[in-house]
Amino acid sequence: MKVNTADIVISAVSKKQYPKAPIPEIALAGRSNVGKSSFINKMIQRKNLARTSSKPGKTQTLNFYIINDQFHFVDVPGYGYAKVSKKEREKWGQMMEEYFSEREQLRATALIIDVRHKPTEDDQLMYDFLKHFGLPVMVIATKLDKIKKGQRQKQLKLIQEVLEMEDEDTLIPFSSETGEGKDVAWRTMLSHLNL
């Protein structure tokens, strides 16, 4: 997939602010600091359309990016970051539930997980939450370049087992550094977007 244009449309906190256009969307979810912004930037071949931060918990809004005037990437707030107040976490929870349960344009979610670690309880909850709403999930196992080739299969198997991944969902090993997995990620996304 060649990305010719990619722009941020809006940072929204409620459905009143969501873009009205009936174009399909792929949501991007993951723990704070798991590499969501790096994933977005690698997919669209831009250095910093999505701002990367060394401070976890930066994304506190639903960020809608329009890609090639055909579909949206929707970057949702990272979860599992302890330094965020309980009140703030509840607010995020409501915002995410509203989006995932009510957004008709949403076609699938890319759940981003660090391949080096066993999925956390938060990752499991997020996967179950998405399946509860009947959403297709692509699990993107990032930071692939940070582990030895011999460890890959073991780590990928661990992710599948811990999340109890359903057969229709795809697990994609990915590296924002080398671009490995990018073509598979695009193919999978485009099949959900029906483009």
Long-range contacts (C-beta under 8 A, 24 or more apart in sequence): 1-186, 1-189, 1-190, 3-43, 3-44, 3-45, 3-46, 3-67, 3-68, 4-68, 5-66, 5-67, 5-68, 5-69, 6-44, 6-46, 6-49, 6-65, 6-66, 6-67, 6-68, 7-49, 7-65, 7-66, 8-49, 8-63, 8-64, 8-65, 9-64, 9-65, 9-66, 9-72, 10-63, 10-64, 11-61, 11-62, 11-63, 11-64, 12-61, 12-62, 12-63, 12-64, 13-61, 13-62, 13-95, 14-95, 14-98, 15-98, 15-99, 15-102, 15-103, 18-62, 18-64, 18-99, 18-103, 19-64, 19-66, 19-72, 22-104, 22-105, 23-66, 23-70, 23-71, 23-72, 23-105, 24-71, 24-72, 24-105, 24-106, 24-107, 24-192, 24-193, 24-194, 24-195, 25-64, 25-71, 25-72, 25-73, 25-74, 25-103, 25-105, 25-106, 25-107, 26-71, 26-72, 26-73, 26-74, 26-106, 26-107, 26-108, 26-109, 26-110, 26-189, 26-192, 26-193, 27-74, 27-76, 27-99, 27-100, 27-106, 27-108, 27-109, 27-110, 28-73, 28-74, 28-75, 28-76, 28-109, 28-110, 28-112, 29-76, 29-79, 29-109, 29-110, 29-111, 29-112, 29-126, 29-130, 30-78, 30-79, 30-111, 30-112, 30-113, 30-123, 30-126, 30-140, 31-78, 31-79, 31-80, 31-81, 31-112, 31-113, 31-114, 31-120, 31-122, 31-123, 32-56, 32-57, 32-58, 32-78, 32-79, 32-80, 32-81, 33-78, 33-81, 34-78, 34-112, 34-113, 34-114, 34-142, 35-112, 35-114, 35-142, 35-143, 35-176, 36-75, 36-78, 36-112, 37-75, 38-142, 38-176, 39-110, 39-112, 39-140, 39-142, 39-174, 39-176, 40-65, 40-73, 40-75, 41-176, 42-176, 42-179, 42-182, 43-73, 43-182, 43-185, 43-186, 44-73, 50-75, 56-81, 56-83, 57-81, 57-83, 57-84, 60-88, 60-92, 62-95, 62-99, 70-193, 70-195, 71-193, 71-195, 72-105, 74-99, 74-106, 79-122, 79-126, 80-120, 80-122, 80-123, 100-129, 100-130, 100-133, 100-135, 101-133, 106-135, 107-136, 107-192, 107-193, 107-194, 108-135, 108-136, 108-137, 108-138, 108-189, 108-192, 108-193, 109-135, 109-136, 109-137, 109-138, 110-137, 110-138, 110-139, 110-140, 110-185, 110-189, 111-137, 111-138, 111-139, 111-140, 112-140, 112-142, 113-139, 113-140, 113-141, 113-142, 113-159, 114-141, 114-142, 114-143, 115-141, 115-142, 115-143, 115-144, 115-146, 115-147, 115-152, 115-155, 115-156, 115-159, 115-173, 116-143, 116-146, 116-147, 116-155, 118-158, 118-159, 118-162, 119-158, 119-159, 119-162, 119-163, 123-162, 123-163, 124-162, 124-163, 127-163, 127-164, 127-165, 131-166, 136-168, 136-169, 136-192, 137-165, 137-166, 137-169, 138-169, 138-170, 138-171, 138-172, 138-185, 138-188, 138-189, 138-192, 139-163, 139-165, 139-169, 139-170, 139-171, 139-172, 140-172, 140-174, 140-181, 140-185, 141-171, 141-172, 141-173, 141-174, 142-174, 142-175, 142-176, 143-175, 143-176, 144-173, 144-174, 144-175, 144-178, 144-180, 144-181, 145-175, 145-177, 145-178, 145-180
